[in-house]
């Protein structure tokens, strides 16, 4: 199962669909940006740790 397939399965599951999904990738960022209904955020590697923490905080608030 790819990351995209996992995220799609989570979105389709009522018990999991509320969990934010962040794609962190060095090569697959374009896939994440092509599916904004699946991924809540996309960070490209190498990512800034401060940006990751800010993104997680924003999605959990």
N, C-alpha and C positions, 0 to 999 in steps of 0.2 A: 504494500500500500504506500503510495506516495504521500507527501505532506498535503498536497491538494486534495487527494482522496480522503485523507483523514479529516481535514477541515470540513469538507463537504458532508462527510458522515456525521460529524459533530453537529453541524447546522441542521441536519435532518432529524436528529434525535432530540425530542422534547426535554429530556433530562440534562442534555449537554449543550443545547443551543445557546444558552445564556453566557457561556464561558468565552471570554475574549480570546481570540487567536491572533498571535503575532508571528509573522513569517520573518525569520532571520536567515538570510541566504546570501551567498557570494555569487551565485550564478542564476538563481531562479526568481529573483525579485520581479522580473517582468511578468511572470506567471501570477504572482500575488497581486500585482497592480491591475492585472486583467480580470481579477475576480474580487472586486471590492465588497461584494455581498458575502464573501466567505472569510476574508481576512480583515481584522479590525485595524491592523497596521502592518507595514512592510518596512523592514530595516535591512539595508544592504551591508554586507561585510566588506571591509572592516567597519564596524559600527562604533559610534561614540557611546561609551558606557552611560554617560549622563543622559543622552537621548533615550537609551533603553529604559533607564529608571523613570524618566519623565513620562514615557509612553505607557509603561505599566501603571504608574500612579494615575495617569489620566483615565485609563480604561477601567481601573478598579474604583474610581470615585463616583 
